[in-house]
Amino acid sequence: MAVELPHFDPKTSTKQFTLAANDFTTMVLCAPRLKLLEASAPSVDLTIKPVTRIDLAEQIDLGRIDVAIGVFSAHPRRFKTALMFEDTGLAAIVPRPLAKAFERRYAIRTHELPYATTPVEIRLLWHERVDDEPSHAWLHDILRRSAESPRHEIG
């Protein structure tokens, strides 16, 4: 008896994914780069939920959140994580990319901080149970690739 491995074809899939992300991630990373998702997976549905008022670990455990994006100092062992990007240019009040996005969109000015800041790692976080699923591997790859251009734009 042969066991067929799961297959995921993003071009024909109608899978739904739910991300948890803050305003910075949504505005600077996700929104401008949804074209990458649309081009490779036109019928995949991506929902982004704010992380501010939910118990993230519980929502990931229940399968209501597929991937969370953010800064995670610690996480339960049952969760997996991958680096999206690391940057020192995140400001104390709001991250620099968010400030720059607001500056382009609205009549505001930004100012550099008078002191050095430490690097911040923006990471993906997901439950280990989906680690071998091709659809999730594809999603994680798309999200990491979407962060490649912001790394160059952030400086």
N, C-alpha and C positions, 0 to 999 in steps of 0.2 A: 504494500500500500504506500503510495507516494503522497507526501504532504506538500502542497503547493504553498510557497511563501507568499505573503500578502504583496500585492502590487498596487502602486499608486501612480496614476497618470494625471498630472495637474491640468493638462489641456482638456480633459473630458470630465474631470471630477466635479462633483457638486457638493463636496464636503464643506462643513461649516467649522470655523475655528473661532475661539474666543480668546482675546488677549486682555490682560490687565496692564494698564499703563498710566503714568501720570501725564499732566498737561505737556511737559517738556517732550516726552517721548512721542506723544500723539502728534503734536504740532511740528516738531523738528524732524523726527525720524520717520514716523508712519505716514502721515498725510501726504507729504511731497513725493514719497516713493511708492505709493500705491500703484503707479503705472507699471512698476516691475512685476507686481503681483498680477495685475490685469493682463499684461502681455503673456505671462507664462501660464496663468490659470484663470481664464475669463469667467468661469462659473463657480469658482471657489468663493465662499462668503466669509468675510472677516468682520467680526464684531469686536470693538474695543470698549472695554469697561474701565471706568476710573478706579484707581486703587485706594482712594481716600477713605471709603466707608465700608470696606468689606474685610472679612477675615480671609486673607489671601491663602493661607495654608489650608484652611477648611474648604475653600472654593476649588483649589487645585485637587485636594483629596477627593472631593465629590465629582470631579470631572466637569465642573461648570466653567473653569478657566483652563485653557490648554497650555498657555505660556504667559508668564508675567515678565515684564521688562522693567528694570530699575536697578537701584543700588541695594544690594543685599549683603549685610555684614555677616549674617549667619543664617543658616537654613537647616531644616530637618534632613537627616540622612537619606530619607526616601525621595528627596528631590534632587534633580540634576541641574547643573548650571553650566553656562558657556559665556565667555566674554564676547560682548558685542563691540565695545571700544573703551579705551581709557583716555582721559583727557585731564589736563590741568587748567583748562580755560573755563571752568564752570564758576560763576560768580557766587558771592555769598547770599545775595538776595534772590536772584533767579539765575539759572544757568545761562552762560553767554550765548549759546545758540538760540535760546528762547528770546533773550533780549534783542539779539540781532534780527530775529524773525519779526518781533514787534517793531523794531526800528524801521525795517523795510516796509512794514504794513501801516504803521501809525506815525504820527508826528512826535516821536520821542527821541531822546539822545541817550547813549550809554556812556559810562565812564569806567575806566579800569580801577580795580581795587588797589589801595596803597600798600598792599602786602602780598607776599607769595601764597599760593594755595597748594594743597596737596592733590595729587591725581585722584580722580573718581572713576571707578569702574562701573560701567553700565552693562548689566548682565541679563541673559535670558534665564528663566527658572521654570522647570517643568517636573512633573511626577515621573518617577522611574518606570512606571508601568507602560508608558508610551514610548520608552526609549528605543525599542526595536520596530516601531511602526513607520513604514516608509513615508506616510503622509506627514508625520510629525518631523521626520528627518528633513523632508523637503521644506516644511515651514521654517524650521530653525535655520536652514541654509539661506532661505529668502530673507529672513530677518537679519542675519549676519551680513549678507551682501548689501542690504539696504543701508546698513550703518557705514559702509565703506566711504561713500561720498561725504557724509557729515564729518567724518574724521578729518578730511582735507579742508572742508569749509569752515570748521570751528575755529582754527587758529586765529 
